[in-house]
Amino acid sequence: MTPRYHINLFWSDADSAWIADVPDLQSCSAFGDTPSEALAEVEKAMEAWLLVAREDGLPIPEPRYRPRRRAAAG
């Protein structure tokens, strides 16, 4: 079973694209013209990242990243 990793999704003005990255998997990110395209691409990137790590006998990181929750302005 594949661990469930947090995915950050954001618009990048510098890249003029949506960026999706997986903080728990070093250098695992992707981009797309739409949020759904970026998510679809990063899911492929995660599968490839994990496959290579398993093939090379590298440790698979546990999902640890949790985004900070901001308090509502009051």
C-alpha positions in Angstrom: 0.0 0.0 0.0 1.3 3.4 -0.9 1.5 5.9 1.9 -0.7 9.0 1.6 1.6 12.0 1.3 0.6 15.7 1.6 0.7 17.6 -1.7 1.1 21.4 -1.7 -0.6 23.0 -4.7 0.0 26.6 -5.6 0.1 29.1 -8.5 3.6 30.3 -9.5 3.8 33.6 -11.2 7.5 33.0 -12.0 6.6 29.8 -13.9 3.2 30.9 -15.0 1.9 27.5 -14.0 0.3 25.5 -11.2 2.9 23.7 -9.1 2.3 20.6 -7.0 5.0 19.3 -4.7 5.4 16.6 -2.1 7.4 17.9 0.9 8.1 14.4 2.2 9.7 13.2 -1.0 12.8 15.2 -1.8 12.6 17.0 -5.2 9.2 15.4 -6.1 7.2 18.0 -7.8 5.3 18.7 -11.1 3.5 21.5 -12.8 0.5 22.0 -15.1 -1.7 24.6 -16.7 -4.6 23.8 -14.3 -4.6 22.6 -10.7 -6.0 19.2 -11.8 -3.2 18.8 -14.4 -0.5 19.6 -11.8 -2.0 17.1 -9.4 -2.2 14.4 -12.1 1.4 15.0 -13.0 2.7 14.9 -9.4 0.9 11.6 -8.8 2.9 10.2 -11.7 6.0 11.7 -10.2 5.3 10.2 -6.8 4.9 6.7 -8.3 8.2 7.1 -10.2 10.0 8.4 -7.1 8.8 5.5 -5.0 9.5 2.9 -7.6 13.1 4.1 -8.0 13.6 4.3 -4.3 12.3 0.7 -3.9 14.5 -0.6 -6.8 17.6 1.1 -5.3 16.9 -0.2 -1.8 16.4 3.3 -0.4 14.2 4.0 2.6 10.7 5.1 1.9 9.9 8.2 4.0 6.9 8.0 6.3 4.3 10.8 5.6 5.2 13.4 8.2 4.6 16.8 6.7 1.5 18.7 8.0 0.8 22.2 6.9 0.5 24.9 9.5 -3.0 26.0 10.2 -3.5 29.7 10.3 -5.7 31.2 12.9 -8.7 33.2 11.4 -8.3 36.9 11.7 -10.7 38.2 14.3 
